[in-house]
Amino acid sequence: MNKIKMLIVEDDPVWMKCLSDYIGKENDMTVVKQAYTKEEALQVNCSNIDVALMDLSLSSEDVDLSGLEVAEHLNSKGLEKIIMLTSWDAPEIILESFDKGAINYITKSSYKDIPKAIRDAYCDKVSLHSDVSGVLIKELRFERKAKPLTPAEREVYELKEQGLTKNQIAQKLFKSVETIKKQFRMINKKIK
């Protein structure tokens, strides 16, 4: 039986050891490469890797999201099975991770689900973890509703969905309240 060859990209040595040990207990998986920094990860040869487990933050800086850059780079090199493993749960970061090449996203508190996610990725199964499925469904619903809107109407609709009032939207977009009301009427006709 061929083992699933894993790359782990994680800057925290304790997490790296725990992940490597945890994956190492699985009979059908082996960790073939570990990268502790963005620089190390960008140099990885992807030809002998089946699935990557990628941390989002690869430095001690709070706002560092260099894992996104690494995921995009590895994806462009042909590594299409990247699972983000992180403590970040902001919807915009989750969505950007998928934009950059991730096929799944798991928060570190759900680490027990990693082996199944790896197997699913290896077998080309779309298996979105429950940590992100709600965010993705909400985005899909929004996109499907907003599809018939013009760019200007979409901008108004997005602000309305964020909870802004007509007056706030008018101020933000430098339009009259009357114009915003007209756009709302058009939007309502199109999305109903």
C-alpha positions as CSV (number, residue, x, y, z in Angstrom):
1,M,0.0,0.0,0.0
2,N,1.3,3.4,-1.0
3,K,1.3,5.9,1.9
4,I,0.0,9.4,1.5
5,K,3.1,11.7,1.4
6,M,2.6,14.8,3.6
7,L,4.1,18.2,3.8
8,I,3.5,20.1,7.1
9,V,4.1,23.8,7.2
10,E,4.0,25.1,10.8
11,D,6.1,27.7,12.6
12,D,5.4,26.4,16.1
13,P,7.8,23.6,17.0
14,V,5.4,22.1,19.5
15,W,2.5,22.0,17.0
16,M,4.9,20.6,14.4
17,K,5.9,17.7,16.6
18,C,2.3,17.0,17.7
19,L,1.1,17.1,14.1
20,S,4.0,14.9,12.9
21,D,3.5,12.4,15.7
22,Y,-0.3,12.4,15.2
23,I,-0.1,11.8,11.4
24,G,2.7,9.3,12.0
25,K,0.4,7.0,13.9
26,E,-1.8,6.6,10.8
27,N,-0.8,3.5,8.8
28,D,-1.5,5.1,5.4
29,M,0.3,8.4,5.9
30,T,3.9,9.6,6.3
31,V,5.4,13.1,6.8
32,V,8.0,13.5,4.1
33,K,8.8,17.2,4.6
34,Q,8.5,19.8,7.3
35,A,8.8,23.5,6.8
36,Y,9.0,25.9,9.8
37,T,9.1,29.2,7.9
38,K,7.7,30.8,4.8
39,E,11.1,30.8,3.2
40,E,11.5,27.0,3.8
41,A,8.0,26.4,2.5
42,L,8.6,28.4,-0.7
43,Q,11.6,26.2,-1.5
44,V,9.8,22.9,-1.2
45,N,9.9,20.5,-4.2
46,C,6.2,19.5,-4.6
47,S,6.9,16.5,-6.9
48,N,6.9,13.9,-4.0
49,I,4.1,15.4,-1.9
50,D,0.5,14.3,-2.1
51,V,-1.1,16.6,0.5
52,A,0.0,19.7,2.4
53,L,-1.1,20.8,5.9
54,M,-0.6,24.5,6.1
55,D,-0.6,26.9,9.0
56,L,-1.9,30.4,8.1
57,S,0.5,32.4,10.3
58,L,4.2,31.6,9.8
59,S,5.7,34.1,12.2
60,S,5.1,35.5,15.6
61,E,3.5,38.6,14.2
62,D,-0.2,38.7,15.0
63,V,-1.3,39.8,11.5
64,D,1.0,37.6,9.5
65,L,-0.9,35.5,7.1
66,S,2.0,34.3,5.0
67,G,0.5,30.9,4.8
68,L,-1.8,32.3,2.1
69,E,1.2,33.3,0.0
70,V,2.8,29.9,0.4
71,A,-0.5,28.1,-0.4
72,E,-0.8,30.2,-3.6
73,H,2.9,29.5,-4.6
74,L,2.7,25.7,-3.9
75,N,-0.6,25.5,-5.8
76,S,1.0,27.3,-8.8
77,K,3.8,24.6,-8.6
78,G,1.1,21.9,-9.0
79,L,0.3,21.0,-5.3
80,E,-3.4,21.1,-5.5
81,K,-4.3,19.4,-2.2
82,I,-3.6,22.0,0.5
83,I,-5.5,21.9,3.8
84,M,-5.2,25.0,5.9
85,L,-4.8,24.3,9.7
86,T,-5.0,27.4,11.8
87,S,-6.7,29.2,14.7
88,W,-8.0,32.0,12.4
89,D,-11.8,31.8,11.8
90,A,-12.6,35.1,10.2
91,P,-14.9,34.6,7.1
92,E,-12.8,36.8,4.8
93,I,-9.6,34.9,5.7
94,I,-11.3,31.6,5.2
95,L,-12.6,32.7,1.7
96,E,-9.2,34.0,0.7
97,S,-7.6,30.7,1.7
98,F,-9.8,29.0,-0.9
99,D,-9.0,31.7,-3.4
100,K,-5.3,30.9,-2.9
101,G,-5.6,27.2,-3.4
102,A,-6.8,25.5,-0.3
103,I,-9.2,22.7,-0.7
104,N,-10.2,22.5,3.0
105,Y,-9.8,24.5,6.1
106,I,-9.7,23.2,9.7
107,T,-9.2,25.1,12.9
108,K,-6.6,23.8,15.3
109,S,-9.3,23.0,17.8
110,S,-10.6,20.4,15.4
111,Y,-7.2,18.7,14.9
112,K,-8.8,15.2,15.4
113,D,-10.4,15.5,12.0
114,I,-7.1,15.9,10.2
115,P,-6.6,12.3,9.1
116,K,-10.0,12.1,7.5
117,A,-9.5,15.5,5.7
118,I,-6.1,14.2,4.4
119,R,-7.6,11.0,3.1
120,D,-10.5,12.9,1.5
121,A,-8.1,15.3,-0.2
122,Y,-5.9,12.5,-1.4
123,C,-8.9,10.7,-3.0
124,D,-10.1,14.0,-4.6
125,K,-13.2,14.1,-2.5
126,V,-14.7,17.5,-1.8
127,S,-15.2,17.4,1.9
128,L,-15.5,20.8,3.5
129,H,-14.9,20.8,7.2
130,S,-17.7,22.0,9.4
131,D,-15.4,24.7,10.7
132,V,-15.9,26.5,7.3
133,S,-19.0,25.1,5.7
134,G,-21.3,27.8,7.1
135,V,-19.1,30.5,5.8
136,L,-19.0,29.0,2.3
137,I,-22.7,28.4,2.2
138,K,-23.4,32.0,3.2
139,E,-21.0,33.2,0.5
140,L,-22.6,31.0,-2.1
141,R,-26.1,32.2,-1.3
142,F,-25.0,35.8,-1.4
143,E,-23.2,35.3,-4.8
144,R,-26.3,33.5,-6.3
145,K,-28.6,36.3,-5.1
146,A,-26.3,39.1,-6.3
147,K,-25.6,37.5,-9.7
148,P,-28.2,39.6,-11.7
149,L,-27.1,42.9,-10.2
150,T,-25.1,45.6,-11.9
151,P,-21.7,46.5,-10.2
152,A,-23.3,49.6,-8.7
153,E,-26.4,47.7,-7.4
154,R,-24.1,45.0,-6.0
155,E,-22.1,47.6,-4.1
156,V,-25.3,48.9,-2.5
157,Y,-26.6,45.3,-1.8
158,E,-23.3,44.4,-0.1
159,L,-23.5,47.4,2.2
160,K,-27.1,46.6,3.0
161,E,-26.1,43.0,3.9
162,Q,-23.5,44.5,6.2
163,G,-26.3,46.2,8.1
164,L,-25.9,49.8,6.9
165,T,-29.0,52.0,6.6
166,K,-30.0,53.8,3.4
167,N,-28.6,57.1,4.8
168,Q,-25.3,55.4,5.7
169,I,-25.0,53.8,2.3
170,A,-25.7,57.2,0.6
171,Q,-23.0,58.8,2.7
172,K,-20.5,56.1,2.1
173,L,-21.1,56.0,-1.7
174,F,-21.5,59.8,-2.0
175,K,-24.9,59.4,-3.5
176,S,-28.3,60.9,-2.6
177,V,-30.7,58.9,-0.4
178,E,-33.2,59.1,-3.3
179,T,-30.7,57.4,-5.6
180,I,-30.1,54.7,-3.0
181,K,-33.9,54.2,-2.7
182,K,-34.2,53.8,-6.5
183,Q,-31.3,51.3,-6.5
184,F,-33.0,49.3,-3.7
185,R,-36.2,49.1,-5.7
186,M,-34.2,47.8,-8.7
187,I,-32.3,45.3,-6.5
188,N,-35.6,44.0,-4.9
189,K,-37.1,43.5,-8.4
190,K,-34.0,41.5,-9.5
191,I,-33.4,39.3,-6.5
192,K,-37.0,38.3,-5.7
